[in-house]
Amino acid sequence: MKLLVKKFVYEELVRPKIYISFNYGIVEKAFNSAVHPRDERGRFTYKGVMELSEQEREELLNYLENESYEPYKNFHVAKEKLDAFNKNGEYADEFRACEILAKEGYDIYLLDNEYVGGKKSDTFYKKPGKHGFMEIKDTSDKATTQYNRSVEQAESCFITISQDLTRLQFDNLKKAVAANIKADEVLIYYRKKVIRLK
């Protein structure tokens, strides 16, 4: 008996795949350009951004970059977020932060809410020779707390601080950034200026 298999199905079966390890065992995840990589809820993986290996993170960034985005001012926005923003002003803080980051020279992508199963960042950025995930936070005076939360979601972050910090608060934030060996791009928007801490 002969088994007929369409060529594209055969190629998909024999093509090397990336396997991602989850808590409940090894599960094949569709990080494979021959198939659409999102699951029924729109997630590429059940892992959070900071749980991914370097190779997995690169794969995910490449997939996200090739998704469809709507242009807004000088950055890119997932359609669902742009619709929610236009309809009822949702994500206004994220939109403001993306505008500032775009002015700072970042090619910035505001992501939808369902691209990973675990903790995620709001955006990813590109700049010459570099790209990565970036979390956006807002706070009045708890800058270090927000920084510590953000680095659970991405290696880079942008924190808008709306009130004055004491010298101690500012020093504590700088110490937290310096102590984090995984920290990459760390920027704050403070007193209407962008300050790079790393």
LUMDORO-861144 format. One record per residue (C-alpha): chain; x negated, y negated, z. Coordinates in steps of 0.05 Angstrom, whole numbers. Layout:
> A X Y Z
...
END
This chain:
> A 0 0 0
> A -27 -69 -19
> A -18 -129 25
> A -12 -195 -12
> A -37 -256 25
> A -35 -325 -4
> A -103 -356 -14
> A -93 -415 34
> A -69 -367 89
> A -130 -322 78
> A -177 -382 81
> A -145 -405 146
> A -153 -336 177
> A -227 -329 160
> A -249 -402 171
> A -290 -411 235
> A -250 -443 291
> A -266 -479 355
> A -240 -447 418
> A -222 -488 479
> A -223 -457 548
> A -162 -472 592
> A -149 -452 664
> A -109 -392 643
> A -160 -362 594
> A -187 -373 525
> A -134 -402 479
> A -144 -417 406
> A -129 -490 394
> A -118 -518 325
> A -179 -562 320
> A -181 -541 247
> A -173 -588 189
> A -132 -537 149
> A -73 -543 195
> A -40 -601 231
> A -73 -601 299
> A -16 -627 343
> A 31 -581 381
> A 106 -590 387
> A 97 -645 439
> A 45 -681 398
> A -16 -659 437
> A -82 -638 406
> A -104 -602 469
> A -79 -586 539
> A -143 -614 568
> A -153 -686 591
> A -203 -731 556
> A -256 -724 610
> A -249 -648 611
> A -270 -641 538
> A -340 -620 518
> A -379 -669 475
> A -363 -628 412
> A -288 -625 430
> A -288 -700 444
> A -319 -715 376
> A -268 -670 342
> A -211 -705 377
> A -238 -775 361
> A -244 -755 288
> A -172 -730 286
> A -146 -791 322
> A -182 -838 274
> A -146 -804 216
> A -77 -811 246
> A -28 -864 220
> A -30 -932 255
> A 5 -997 245
> A -37 -1060 239
> A -24 -1112 293
> A -65 -1175 296
> A -137 -1149 293
> A -127 -1078 319
> A -90 -1013 303
> A -29 -988 341
> A 8 -921 343
> A 77 -932 314
> A 115 -911 376
> A 79 -963 419
> A 89 -1018 368
> A 163 -1002 364
> A 169 -1003 441
> A 130 -1068 444
> A 174 -1102 391
> A 238 -1075 421
> A 230 -1091 494
> A 159 -1116 508
> A 131 -1050 534
> A 56 -1043 536
> A 45 -1119 536
> A -17 -1113 580
> A -47 -1061 533
> A -33 -1105 472
> A -66 -1166 506
> A -127 -1124 524
> A -133 -1097 453
> A -131 -1168 425
> A -188 -1189 471
> A -229 -1127 454
> A -219 -1140 379
> A -245 -1210 389
> A -306 -1180 423
> A -322 -1141 360
> A -290 -1074 376
> A -250 -1037 323
> A -195 -1016 371
> A -139 -964 366
> A -81 -965 415
> A -60 -892 421
> A 8 -860 431
> A 24 -826 498
> A 22 -753 477
> A -45 -736 446
> A -73 -694 503
> A -41 -654 559
> A -84 -680 617
> A -109 -749 637
> A -119 -794 577
> A -144 -862 558
> A -102 -917 526
> A -148 -930 467
> A -208 -909 429
> A -258 -958 399
> A -309 -960 344
> A -368 -1006 336
> A -431 -997 294
> A -463 -930 311
> A -415 -914 367
> A -344 -893 384
> A -309 -868 446
> A -247 -870 489
> A -232 -931 531
> A -182 -938 588
> A -146 -1005 600
> A -128 -1027 670
> A -99 -1090 702
> A -106 -1112 774
> A -100 -1173 817
> A -157 -1157 865
> A -168 -1081 870
> A -221 -1078 815
> A -262 -1021 845
> A -200 -978 856
> A -178 -989 784
> A -248 -975 759
> A -250 -909 797
> A -182 -890 767
> A -203 -909 697
> A -266 -865 696
> A -222 -804 710
> A -190 -819 642
> A -248 -844 599
> A -322 -860 602
> A -309 -932 581
> A -259 -982 609
> A -233 -1053 604
> A -204 -1083 667
> A -165 -1148 669
> A -171 -1181 737
> A -119 -1236 748
> A -141 -1265 815
> A -207 -1285 844
> A -250 -1232 875
> A -291 -1243 938
> A -367 -1235 931
> A -360 -1168 968
> A -307 -1143 921
> A -348 -1162 860
> A -411 -1129 890
> A -372 -1065 906
> A -348 -1061 834
> A -418 -1070 807
> A -444 -1016 854
> A -389 -967 833
> A -407 -978 760
> A -482 -970 772
> A -470 -906 812
> A -430 -873 756
> A -479 -839 710
> A -423 -822 661
> A -401 -895 653
> A -410 -921 583
> A -378 -988 562
> A -351 -1024 624
> A -321 -1092 613
> A -278 -1137 656
> A -236 -1197 636
> A -244 -1245 694
> A -231 -1320 697
> A -214 -1318 622
> A -283 -1290 604
> A -306 -1220 584
> A -361 -1196 629
> A -400 -1133 611
> A -420 -1092 671
> A -451 -1036 630
END
